[in-house]
Amino acid sequence: MDTYEVDVCVVGGGPGGMTLALLLARSGIRVAVVERSRTFERDYRGEILQPGAMTLLDELGILGPARARGGYPLGRFQLIEHGRVLMNIDYAQLPKPFDFLLSIPQRHILEELLAACEKEATFTYLPGRSVSTLLTEGKRVTGVTAGSGENQVTVRASWVVAADGRYSKVRRLAGIEFDRMDVFEHDVLWFKIRQPGRSSHDVRVVRANGNPVLIFDSYPERVQIGWTLPHGRYREIAQQGFDAVKRQILPAVPEYADAIEEQITGIGDLSLLDVFGGYAREWVRDGLVLIGDCAHTHAPIGAQGINLAIQDAVIVHPMLVRAVRAGLTSASALEEYPRVRRPDIDRVMTLQIRQAKAMLSSSGRLGTAIRPVVAKLLAYTPLYAKILQQIAYGRPVRVATEYFQ
Ligand SMILES: Cc1cc2nc3c(=O)[nH]c(=O)nc-3n(C[C@H](O)[C@H](O)[C@H](O)COP(=O)(O)OP(=O)(O)OC[C@H]3O[C@@H](n4cnc5c(N)ncnc54)[C@H](O)[C@@H]3O)c2cc1C
């Protein structure tokens, strides 16, 4: 079994983990990333970047090359009911250069992050290895073991960063409770259809016949469609068989009905997203820090997950560098992170719950009758500009380049 000795072991090579690894490696910190997958192929993951994430990736020199691999700018986030545009969040109102959303395969971002990391002498990448054990000394986390057979590795580190996503294994191994919040009414059944020539330049929530659907262009030459269904009811719906599921989807997206008939031919073409929010009860322990989806999980509405994971990395970076340089491994060295970050995350969670209610819900106060009125009025209030700013950027965050070597 190979053994690595590093300052920081990042578990999970998603947007949060890879961004943090790059920041640390550029700061001269010895960092290893342990990643379960062998490739960065990730269908049905976050594909939409907000201006906040774009700004940070641009500062790191990642955005340009990632975009050169392919991606689509999207101008507006719209709610359309029976053909009428009820809400039109227009990103063109934001300052340039990031006055749009970017639909881009995660692979394009992750491969560029990895390429940049690999230019740093202090970086080690350990793909194709799933973390199975946390090493501890007393209460302090001191490393991980990952992989199996000839592929097995031990990584010893001053700090382990859990960036292994919404179902985090590290969180479970550490015994940190996760408070799951089933506050969203819908799950999402995703699928993609080939659509040469782009169909629209917006992200749309379309309410017509049947359940609301989310629709956006997905690179290359695809349209990604998310059919919403009552939370927790997929099994029941799927038991009626694939044709029954398809019969329910078709009326909701008549403009794509022919393409769906032709291209979506089995249950394997559909991918269910169990939509929930939630928080890990602790984000920092001695030798351990949780970031991204592992610390706080979000619904897809408003496309916030990647933004937040990358921001977490940028916020934790200077704190971790200071701790490593000072030889500190106790939780108190990073106590500032949950203190400054939790209020940001609470704000996003609240906004997403409101967005989901306003755009997707079929009942309640923002039901069918008053939704058009509220949506129209909102567009003329100062609150609208504030909401756009919050969705696009959240709290302004900057890269601590002064820590780079
Ligand atoms: C269907 C879907 C659509 C979404 N749409 C959007 C969107 O449009 N925009 C947006 O911003 N967000 C979206 N999200 C959320 C977004 O994908 C996540 O918030 C974001 O990827 C979180 O980044 P992360 O780095 O924290 O975790 P992840 O991206 O989940 O990365 C975790 C990494 O850890 C690895 N891993 C897991 N377990 C182990 C282990 N035991 N050992 C080693 N490695 C491990 C995984 O392979 C993965 O690479 C969507 C999510 C889903 C599921």
The ligand as a Tripos MOL2 file, in Angstrom:
@<TRIPOS>MOLECULE
LIG
   53    58     1     0     0
SMALL
NO_CHARGES

@<TRIPOS>ATOM
      1 C1        -28.9070   16.6320  -11.2530 C.3       1 LIG1
      2 C2        -28.2300   17.8040  -10.5970 C.ar      1 LIG1
      3 C3        -28.3390   19.0580  -11.1770 C.ar      1 LIG1
      4 C4        -27.7300   20.1550  -10.5820 C.ar      1 LIG1
      5 N1        -27.7880   21.3600  -11.1960 N.ar      1 LIG1
      6 C5        -27.0170   22.3950  -10.7360 C.ar      1 LIG1
      7 C6        -26.7990   23.5820  -11.5100 C.ar      1 LIG1
      8 O1        -27.3000   23.7190  -12.6300 O.2       1 LIG1
      9 N2        -25.9750   24.5320  -10.9920 N.ar      1 LIG1
     10 C7        -25.3760   24.3980   -9.7900 C.ar      1 LIG1
     11 O2        -24.6730   25.3120   -9.3490 O.2       1 LIG1
     12 N3        -25.5410   23.2730   -9.0550 N.ar      1 LIG1
     13 C8        -26.3020   22.2670   -9.5070 C.ar      1 LIG1
     14 N4        -26.3580   21.0750   -8.8250 N.ar      1 LIG1
     15 C9        -25.5860   20.9270   -7.5970 C.3       1 LIG1
     16 C10       -24.0940   20.8130   -7.9030 C.3       1 LIG1
     17 O3        -23.8090   19.7620   -8.8110 O.3       1 LIG1
     18 C11       -23.3710   20.5790   -6.5950 C.3       1 LIG1
     19 O4        -23.8240   21.5300   -5.6390 O.3       1 LIG1
     20 C12       -21.8690   20.7490   -6.7630 C.3       1 LIG1
     21 O5        -21.3700   19.8400   -7.7090 O.3       1 LIG1
     22 C13       -21.2300   20.5370   -5.4090 C.3       1 LIG1
     23 O6        -19.8620   20.4700   -5.5280 O.3       1 LIG1
     24 P1        -18.9890   19.6710   -4.4700 P.3       1 LIG1
     25 O7        -17.5910   19.8160   -4.9550 O.co2     1 LIG1
     26 O8        -19.3390   20.0830   -3.1080 O.co2     1 LIG1
     27 O9        -19.4790   18.1530   -4.5580 O.3       1 LIG1
     28 P2        -19.6550   17.1790   -5.7930 P.3       1 LIG1
     29 O10       -19.7140   17.9070   -7.0780 O.co2     1 LIG1
     30 O11       -20.7730   16.2760   -5.4480 O.co2     1 LIG1
     31 O12       -18.3110   16.3660   -5.8070 O.3       1 LIG1
     32 C14       -18.0380   15.3620   -4.8650 C.3       1 LIG1
     33 C15       -16.9210   14.5090   -5.3900 C.3       1 LIG1
     34 O13       -16.5740   13.5510   -4.3750 O.3       1 LIG1
     35 C16       -16.3670   12.2880   -4.9710 C.3       1 LIG1
     36 N5        -16.5870   11.2750   -3.9300 N.ar      1 LIG1
     37 C17       -17.7620   10.9090   -3.3620 C.ar      1 LIG1
     38 N6        -17.5620    9.9560   -2.4200 N.ar      1 LIG1
     39 C18       -16.2200    9.7320   -2.3860 C.ar      1 LIG1
     40 C19       -15.3850    8.8660   -1.6190 C.ar      1 LIG1
     41 N7        -15.8850    8.0210   -0.6790 N.pl3     1 LIG1
     42 N8        -14.0540    8.8790   -1.8460 N.ar      1 LIG1
     43 C20       -13.5100    9.7160   -2.7810 C.ar      1 LIG1
     44 N9        -14.2690   10.5620   -3.5300 N.ar      1 LIG1
     45 C21       -15.5910   10.5730   -3.3370 C.ar      1 LIG1
     46 C22       -17.3760   12.2520   -6.1120 C.3       1 LIG1
     47 O14       -17.0050   11.3140   -7.0980 O.3       1 LIG1
     48 C23       -17.3210   13.6980   -6.6150 C.3       1 LIG1
     49 O15       -16.3370   13.8730   -7.6180 O.3       1 LIG1
     50 C24       -27.0000   19.9800   -9.3720 C.ar      1 LIG1
     51 C25       -26.9000   18.7200   -8.7850 C.ar      1 LIG1
     52 C26       -27.4950   17.6390   -9.3860 C.ar      1 LIG1
     53 C27       -27.3390   16.2770   -8.7420 C.3       1 LIG1
@<TRIPOS>BOND
     1     1     2 1
     2     2     3 ar
     3     2    52 ar
     4     3     4 ar
     5     4     5 ar
     6     4    50 ar
     7     5     6 ar
     8     6     7 ar
     9     6    13 1
    10     7     8 2
    11     7     9 ar
    12     9    10 ar
    13    10    11 2
    14    10    12 ar
    15    12    13 ar
    16    13    14 ar
    17    14    15 1
    18    14    50 ar
    19    15    16 1
    20    16    17 1
    21    16    18 1
    22    18    19 1
    23    18    20 1
    24    20    21 1
    25    20    22 1
    26    22    23 1
    27    23    24 1
    28    24    25 2
    29    24    26 1
    30    24    27 1
    31    27    28 1
    32    28    29 2
    33    28    30 1
    34    28    31 1
    35    31    32 1
    36    32    33 1
    37    33    34 1
    38    33    48 1
    39    34    35 1
    40    35    36 1
    41    35    46 1
    42    36    37 ar
    43    36    45 ar
    44    37    38 ar
    45    38    39 ar
    46    39    40 ar
    47    39    45 ar
    48    40    41 1
    49    40    42 ar
    50    42    43 ar
    51    43    44 ar
    52    44    45 ar
    53    46    47 1
    54    46    48 1
    55    48    49 1
    56    50    51 ar
    57    51    52 ar
    58    52    53 1
@<TRIPOS>SUBSTRUCTURE
     1 LIG1         1 GROUP 0 **** ****
